[in-house]
Amino acid sequence: MNDLKAFYDGFSDALRHPDPTALPQGMEDRAAHRFAIYRNNVHRGLYDALGAAYPTVRKLVGEGFFGKLAQGFVQGEANRPGSLALYGDGFADFLDGHAVIDRLPYVGDIARLERAGLEASNARDAQPLMANALAGIEDQLEHMMLLAHPACRLVRSSHPIFAIWQAQNNAPDATGNKVSIVQRPEAVLVARPAMQVEMRFLSPGQAAFLAGLVEEGLCLAKACAKAIQADPNFDVTQSFAELLMAGAFDARFEITKGHGHDCA
């Protein structure tokens, strides 16, 4: 068993090695050509999977340069998933540490946005919280504690990532017009209502509200207070309704009042 593990480890190390002539220890030279073909096929598959996972990043940097980025990412991986369906985790961090960030400082966050879409698409299914589930408990809503739906992701950036993503993908703004990119921080909700991944721009108040609920574990009243700090004009009724329609929350929830930790 140890010999077999050593063989597989050596085979994997040779596949990752930056030297294209590297061979697994003990492999005969006459097999080098066949191993090189196999290595090229493996790498080509990984490059293609990365390009499919991050199409907007690929557009921003250009096809040729993306190939170089993919090569660097693949060769530097410490761990690799067994499936290509979610390949590319850590690519955003890789971009943050690459010189490309000097001319495209937002590219890492664009990758995070695309990663969120990929994860949302592949997330397990679950019943989302619907407005009709709240009928009859309106007087207890401020004490609610909510869970994010498995397909819900919140991506925040100091750059206008949603506008850049829309412009690169020919997606119109909310009014149906061509997107205008304004230099500002942006937050995006990535969710999967009706089994279709959607992205929604969130105002600072909405982002603070959602983060309070699904990242910090705050009850609705405290999350609302945090949102108002971020945006004094925050409308909790409208924002909560929009998040429900977007499928942001899991159907399971808890009412904290009466459990020894009254939220309000």
C-alpha positions in Angstrom: 0.0 0.0 0.0 2.8 2.4 0.9 4.5 1.7 -2.5 1.3 2.4 -4.3 0.8 5.7 -2.5 4.3 6.7 -3.2 3.8 6.0 -6.9 0.6 8.0 -7.1 2.1 10.9 -5.1 5.1 10.9 -7.5 2.9 10.7 -10.5 0.8 13.7 -9.2 4.0 15.7 -8.4 5.3 15.2 -11.9 2.0 16.3 -13.4 2.3 19.6 -11.4 6.0 20.2 -11.9 6.8 23.4 -13.8 9.4 21.5 -15.9 7.4 19.9 -18.8 10.1 17.2 -19.0 9.7 16.0 -15.4 8.8 12.4 -15.0 7.6 10.3 -12.0 10.4 8.7 -10.2 11.1 5.2 -11.6 9.3 5.8 -14.9 11.4 4.6 -17.8 12.6 7.2 -20.4 10.8 5.3 -23.2 7.5 6.2 -21.5 8.4 9.9 -21.3 6.6 10.8 -24.6 3.4 9.2 -23.5 3.5 10.8 -20.1 4.1 14.2 -21.7 1.0 13.7 -23.8 -1.0 12.8 -20.8 0.3 15.7 -18.8 -0.6 18.1 -21.6 -4.1 16.7 -21.8 -4.6 17.1 -18.0 -3.3 20.7 -18.0 -5.4 21.6 -21.0 -8.5 20.3 -19.2 -7.7 22.3 -16.1 -7.0 25.5 -18.2 -10.4 25.0 -20.0 -12.2 24.4 -16.7 -10.7 27.5 -15.2 -11.7 29.6 -18.2 -15.2 28.2 -18.1 -15.5 29.1 -14.4 -14.1 32.6 -14.8 -15.2 33.9 -18.2 -15.4 37.6 -17.2 -11.9 37.5 -15.8 -10.8 35.9 -19.1 -12.4 38.7 -21.1 -10.8 41.4 -18.9 -7.2 40.1 -19.1 -7.4 38.7 -22.7 -7.3 35.1 -23.9 -3.5 34.8 -24.2 -2.7 36.3 -20.8 -5.4 34.2 -19.2 -3.6 31.1 -20.4 -0.5 32.3 -18.6 -2.5 33.0 -15.4 -4.1 29.5 -15.7 -0.7 27.9 -16.1 0.7 29.7 -13.0 -2.4 28.8 -11.0 -2.4 25.1 -12.0 1.3 24.6 -11.3 1.1 26.3 -7.9 -1.8 24.3 -6.6 -1.2 22.5 -3.3 -4.5 20.6 -3.4 -6.8 19.8 -6.3 -10.4 18.7 -6.2 -11.4 15.4 -7.7 -14.1 17.0 -9.8 -13.9 19.8 -12.4 -17.4 21.0 -11.5 -16.1 23.4 -8.9 -12.6 23.7 -10.1 -10.7 27.0 -9.4 -11.2 27.6 -5.7 -8.5 30.0 -4.6 -8.1 31.6 -8.0 -9.2 35.0 -6.7 -6.5 34.9 -4.0 -4.0 33.9 -6.7 -5.0 37.0 -8.7 -4.6 39.2 -5.6 -1.0 38.1 -5.4 -0.2 38.5 -9.1 1.2 41.6 -10.8 -2.0 41.8 -12.9 -3.6 43.4 -9.9 -1.5 46.6 -10.6 -3.4 47.4 -13.7 -6.7 45.6 -12.9 -7.1 46.1 -9.1 -10.7 44.8 -9.2 -9.9 41.5 -11.0 -9.7 39.4 -7.8 -13.1 40.5 -6.7 -14.6 39.9 -10.2 -13.2 36.3 -9.7 -14.9 36.1 -6.3 -18.2 37.2 -7.9 -17.9 34.5 -10.6 -16.9 31.9 -8.0 -20.0 32.8 -6.0 -22.1 32.2 -9.1 -20.5 28.8 -9.7 -21.0 27.8 -6.1 -24.6 29.0 -6.1 -25.2 27.0 -9.3 -23.8 23.8 -7.6 -25.2 24.3 -4.1 -27.6 21.7 -2.7 -31.2 22.4 -3.0 -33.3 23.6 0.0 -36.7 25.1 0.6 -36.3 28.9 0.6 -38.2 31.1 3.1 -41.3 32.4 1.5 -43.4 35.4 2.6 -46.4 33.3 3.3 -44.4 31.4 6.0 -44.5 34.7 8.0 -48.2 35.0 8.1 -49.5 35.2 11.7 -46.1 36.0 13.3 -45.8 39.6 12.1 -45.5 40.8 15.7 -42.4 38.5 16.2 -40.4 39.4 13.1 -38.0 41.6 15.0 -36.9 38.6 17.0 -36.3 36.4 13.9 -32.9 34.8 13.3 -32.4 33.5 9.8 -30.1 31.2 7.9 -28.7 31.8 4.4 -30.1 29.6 1.7 -27.3 27.1 0.6 -27.2 28.9 -2.8 -27.0 32.4 -1.3 -23.7 34.3 -1.5 -22.9 37.9 -0.6 -19.9 39.4 -2.4 -18.6 42.9 -1.3 -15.9 44.9 -2.9 -14.3 48.4 -2.7 -14.7 48.4 -6.6 -17.8 48.6 -8.8 -17.7 44.8 -9.5 -21.3 44.4 -10.5 -21.2 47.3 -13.0 -18.0 45.9 -14.5 -19.5 42.4 -14.7 -22.6 43.7 -16.4 -20.6 45.8 -18.9 -18.4 42.8 -19.8 -21.4 40.5 -20.2 -23.6 43.0 -22.1 -26.1 43.0 -19.3 -28.3 46.1 -19.0 -28.8 48.0 -15.8 -32.1 48.0 -13.8 -33.7 50.4 -16.2 -32.7 48.4 -19.3 -30.1 50.9 -20.3 -26.4 50.5 -21.0 -24.4 50.2 -17.7 -22.6 53.2 -16.5 -19.6 52.3 -14.3 -19.2 54.6 -11.3 -16.1 54.3 -9.1 -17.7 53.2 -5.8 -17.8 50.1 -3.5 -20.4 47.6 -4.5 -22.1 44.6 -3.0 -23.8 41.8 -4.9 -26.3 39.2 -3.8 -25.8 35.9 -5.7 -28.8 33.6 -5.3 -30.7 30.9 -7.1 -34.5 31.5 -7.1 -36.4 29.2 -9.3 -33.2 27.1 -9.9 -31.7 30.0 -11.9 -28.6 31.8 -10.6 -29.2 35.6 -10.4 -27.1 38.5 -9.3 -28.5 41.6 -7.7 -26.9 44.9 -6.7 -27.3 45.7 -3.0 -27.3 49.2 -1.5 -24.9 49.7 1.5 -27.9 49.3 3.8 -29.1 46.1 2.2 -25.6 44.6 2.2 -25.2 45.5 5.9 -28.7 44.0 6.7 -28.0 40.8 4.8 -24.5 40.4 6.3 -25.9 40.9 9.8 -28.5 38.2 9.3 -26.6 35.5 7.5 -22.9 36.2 8.4 -23.1 37.6 11.9 -26.2 35.7 13.2 -28.1 38.8 14.3 -31.8 38.9 14.7 -33.8 41.0 12.3 -34.1 44.0 14.7 -30.3 44.2 15.3 -29.5 43.6 11.6 -31.9 46.4 10.7 -30.2 48.8 13.2 -26.8 47.9 11.6 -28.3 48.6 8.2 -29.6 52.0 9.3 -26.1 52.9 10.5 -24.8 52.2 7.0 -27.7 54.0 5.3 -30.1 56.2 7.3 -32.7 55.9 4.5 -32.7 52.1 4.6 -36.2 50.7 4.1 -36.4 47.4 6.0 -39.8 46.4 4.7 -38.9 46.7 1.0 -35.4 45.3 1.4 -36.7 42.2 3.4 -39.3 41.6 0.8 -36.8 41.8 -2.0 -34.4 39.4 -0.3 -37.3 36.9 0.3 -38.2 37.1 -3.4 -34.5 36.5 -4.3 -34.5 33.3 -2.3 -31.8 34.5 0.0 -32.9 32.7 3.1 -33.4 29.1 4.2 -37.0 28.1 5.2 -35.8 27.3 8.7 -35.8 30.2 11.2 -35.8 30.8 14.9 -37.7 33.2 17.1 -35.3 34.3 19.8 -37.9 35.9 22.2 -38.5 33.7 25.2 -35.3 31.6 24.8 -33.2 33.5 27.3 -31.6 35.8 24.7 -34.3 38.3 23.8 -33.0 40.1 20.7 -35.0 43.4 21.1 
